[in-house]
Amino acid sequence: MRRRNDSFCLVLAGGGSKGVYHLGVWKALLEMGIEVDAFVGTSIGAVVAGLLAQDLRESYESFVDSISLDSIVALPPGFVEEGRLSVGREAIQDAPELFRSLIAHRGLDTSPLRGLLEAHIDESKIRASGKDLGIVTVDLSNLRPRQVFLEDMEEGKVLDYLMASAAFPGFKAPVIDGKKYMDGGVFENIPYDMARKRGYRRLIVSDIGGLGRNRRVETEGSLTAHIKSSIPMGWVFDFDRDFLKEFRLLGYLDTLRSFGRLAGYFYFIGPGKAPDLSLAPLPEKVGFPREMEHERSLLHKYLECAALVLEIPRIRLYDYQSLFDAIDEKLIEEEGKIENLVKSGEDRIKATGNILRESVKTGVFNGSPYYNYRMIEELLPASAWEVTKKALAKIHPELPAGLYFLEGLGKRD
């Protein structure tokens, strides 16, 4: 292993099922040829750290495919629906069984998680890899944190320490040498200081906004890339398959953008020629989100604003042409919906107008900002336009630029 001040250390935060984000980060680092020699993690971050420390470049794919709620904790069937937590009628019927299990195990039974780790993590391969591995847990006997590196873990007990770090409050407390442990996130959900004290100065932090104590990352005296999920989504026990897939992709895209491989403020835009548009010159002062104040390319700013007001999916890899094509297609779709509504009859038009008025009062609008703006024009009296449009623009600062661009598209041909 290289000297610690020359090596990259990947710091992995806790956050339950959101830990799939770390695997997207790792995939991007591999593609960029960034060699990581150390993995320091808390909770699910510790589990992923153990997985990656084996230096097995493909094993994490099958690991993700194995993740579901019932692969983490043992719950009666009524509490699990398609891998997600359910609290319906079946759950109520199975509640006595759950209570018996809680009493028997003094917490939720995490034997499925143990089995998952045994299937995917091999201690001998971790020790043979030459990678540094560190985890954070909390000793319940004295309520003190323990920051443990691989050389401090007794032979045959690496999985025990990973389980100890990931013992979320309410889970059965793992026992090592007669002592009980709980989730390290209670003390330090982002174990950045632990990595710095180890001597690492080149660090990559994967921050998923998990529960627990999230201290501010002090980067002075280091070369640190702080990668944080750019789109708030999911929660620590969200095991929906679509969420797991999307959030892992977000980790991949956030990392590439953080390292300058992708452009974009709200979208992820790869290299590619900008579309050749026959539009009127785009003005510089229309009103853009503050995140874009230093962006020099007007076309780039207008494209992202137009995509936002149409609610084009964000967790995708675009180039300028494919983003423009998505905007063009969605614009046609939204205008078609508006046309159909206007032709649908007085009762439906009146009901939609009432919904719009209520939205103005509450600030909560259904549909894309573009759709709502156009419906205001079509359905509300002119006397209500300005107030309603201002309310919408206050919620969506990208609206002025997005509308200007889309109106230009509508005038083509």
Summary of the structure (lengths in Angstrom):
residues: 413
radius of gyration: 25.4
end to end distance: 63.0
largest distance: 77.5
contacts: 1363
relative contact order: 0.12
helix: 49%
strand: 14%
